[in-house]
Amino acid sequence: MTTSPRVDLVAAPTPLHALPTLTAERGGPRVLVKREDLAGIGGGGNKLRKLEYVLARAVATGADTIVTIGAHESNHVRATAAAAARHGLACIGLLVDETGVAPTPNGGNRFLASLFGARLVHLPRGTDYEAALAGAAAEVRAAGRVPFVVPAGGSTAEGCLGARDLAVELGGQLRELGVEPSRIVLATGTGGTLAGLAAGADSLPGRPVLHGVSVGAPRARQRARVEARLHTLVDLLPDLDVVRALDRVVIDDAQIGPGYGVPTEASCAAVSRLARREGLLLDPIYTGKAMAGLLAEIEAGRVRPGEVVVFVHTGGAPSLPAYQDHFGRAPAGGQGEHAT
């Protein structure tokens, strides 16, 4: 693990569970799920790993208000609101319309972020994220308070360290089981979690491929995003070989559909399948698309029956109420690619 300052948010280690019904239905491979959705406070999710380091820096600077940004149903904003509440900090969440489709009134993440005490500000499609954050921070300063800005997804250099911790933790669990997976499958948006896993990939037995299913950006752009995150880590991890780490990463952009923030028929089918076969809740924006990507790989024969695959459940189920109308019908609209 890193020695960088961190606060305690994650109930680690998160469980590593088998998915026996899915494995049996597909005739293999053996699928294990890393339950980051059970990570701790605020509805869980991988964002808490990042926030342990990000909030430590905020506290060290004397901040009293966290300012962050995401899409209307941002898992990151919800998790940040919960983490801020845990540490007695105010939170302002800027929510950007990424799809051009009005949010449903019963949005799960928005309700929870408000319940955690965040002040939510809705912004139109096309909003410049950096400018919006800077403007909100200026307003906080003008009110005599001390802001700390957290970018979309919490994918700062410190935030990526949290995903590196995840790699180390997962590696230990796999070794205890005597398992060497062929690949680790997860959703990738801002790229921070995938970059952190790549930075800690030497901790994983068997040198698995890190299979990132993009939820918004095409392959080349998403790979460049992950590479940029890795380069930010070099100052914190001087021994990190960016080229070697990136060589473990494969980007799958076949599940994007109309764009970021829009469920697809495949992602909704994956959510329904895992709910009905395993009692496991995914979401149609992140983990549903990632699971759809894994199922497509299995059906195409690119994952063999004897292999072991780890699916990283990055959370997101609290957002499900916002997308219930998409189940049973085809999606429409949305071309944005900003992932939180």
Secondary structure, 3 states (H helix, E strand, C coil): CCCCCCCCCECCCCCEEECHHHHHHCCCCEEEEEEHHHCEHHHCCCHHHHHHHHHHHHHHCCCCEEEEEEECCCHHHHHHHHHHHHCCCEEEEEEECCCCCCCCCCCHHHHHHHHCCCEEEEECCCCCHHHHHHHHHHHHHHCCCCEEEECHHHCCHHHHHHHHHHHHHHHHHHHHHCCCCCEEEEEECCCHHHHHHHHCHHHCCCCCEEEEEECCCCHHHHHHHHHHHHHHHCCCCCCCCHHHHHCCEEEECCCCCCCCCCCCHHHHHHHHHHHHHHCCCCCCCCHHHHHHHHHHHHHCCCCCCCCEEEEEECCCHHHHHHHHHHCCCCCCCCCCCCCC
